[in-house]
Amino acid sequence: YTIGAEGDLNLFGKPAPWNIYGQFGQAKLREQLRDIMHLQRTANAVNAVFAAAGNPGGYAPGTIVCAINVDANTANDDRSCVPLNRLGLGVASAAAIDYVLDDPYRDETLKQYVAGVNLSTTPFATWAGDVSIAVGAEYRRESIKGFVPVQFQPLITSTTTPTGVVNLTTNQWSVGNYLPSNGKYNVKEAYLEAVAPLGLGIELNGAARVTDYSSSGTVTTWKVGATWQLTEDVRFRVTRSRDIRAPNLADLYAAGSSNSDAVSNPGGAGGTLNGITYTGTGISYSATVTGNPNLTPEKADTWNIGAVFTPTFIPGLSVSADYFRINIKDAIGSLSAQEIVNRCFLGNADFCAAIRADPASPTTRILIRSQPFNFASQLVRGFDFDASYRLPIADTGALTLRGLATYYLDNVTNQGIPNTLIFDTVGVNGGQGGTPKWIFRASA
């Protein structure tokens, strides 16, 4: 829902259009898996036996039943358990399949509130023409609220260790194990933009914006640029800016899900993590994928330099080429369990804080909090090309052809960790994730 108003003022003897608006948006999401195996029920169902005479469950002798219902331990009984035959086609009963399979899901509601006001005017002029100014402010509030039925969540139990109470996560399902995401933040910001003609076809433009995030503090962004209309056919442009990307709801508050697997011990058998020596060349783990409320905004220093060619002797043709250089600091990204372990082994405290020993098996198993981190830096360089041609057709239409291409020179990530590789993903297939040397798009 959006509501707004607009109008005109008279400032400095010049028109000053303004607008004000408010907006509310909501999305209700369901993330659902189908026919997912419950680990304990599957174990119960495949552990089938012939009931003996006089069995505790009262089953007829010779009946195929779940062993948990006829053993001496009555505490583990599950009368809904149906024996499951997994050997062969069409031999598993519908009741057994219904017992071991279900459809885990997670519901999430995202809400956004926005209010803003904007004003533009031309308060004065230079020797070359009017100076245009725009100012404005905006408030934004975003929230996420999640719900997962208890039976579809991983089991979370607490145990007391010498260092305090530790929560242990046990997966109930082969995949999924959803957790509800809950969190919110608000943003307050104000901006100023200006364009000033300097003569000889040159225009100077600039902007500044101050933004306060309730989740990660205050940041200032800015840009300074210029355009030069050398001739009617050729225009040059350059921009230098400081840009940011603040962590979003998923980055900050995703409760995510759980998974279990194993990682290689980076120190080999006897390698040490967080002061604990692990005996094997591999370490089993249970990971909970979550957001990270301690993230700070990414910051980027950006250059764009380019030219636009619109030849008057070929009406409808426009061609542009731009060089870009983006240097990101504190880049936000996620790592695999293996990468988190490797970086902890190399002594990075941020990654070691995401790992702890499983109190039940302290030398063979770890618990990992898999979450986004602020990495050290990332440098991306390349060229953008854009060409379009518009050909009128008869009196009522036109054919527009457009092609865009990007050529990457570098996409270099430096994790800022001693003795680790600084890798460039341009032209790489697989591994750290590749960046194509060329990307093409075309439309007609």
Buried (B, 14 or more C-beta within 10 A) or exposed (E): EEEEEEEEEEBEEEEBEBBBBBBEEEEEEEBEBEEBEBBBBBEBBBBBBEBEEEBBBEBEEEBEBBBBBBBEEEEBBBEEBBBBBEEEEEEBBEEBEEBBBBEBBBBBEBBBBBBBBBBBBBBEEEEBBBBBBBBBBBBBBBBBBBBBEEEBBBEEEEEEEEEEEBEBBBBBBBEBBBBBBBBBBBBBBBBBBBBBBBEEBBBBBBBBBBBEBEBBEEBEBBBBBBBBBEEEEBBBBBBBBBBBBBBBBBBBBBBBBBBBEBBBBBBEEEBEBEEEEBEBEEBBBBBBBBBBBBBBBBBBBBBBBBBBBBBEEEEBBBBBBBBBBBBBBBBBBEBEBBBBBBBBBBEBEBBBEBBBBBBEEBEBBBBBBBBBBBBBBBBBBBBBBBBBBEEEEEEEEEEEBBBBBBBBBBBBBBBBBEEBEEBBBBEBEEEEEEBBEEEEEEEE
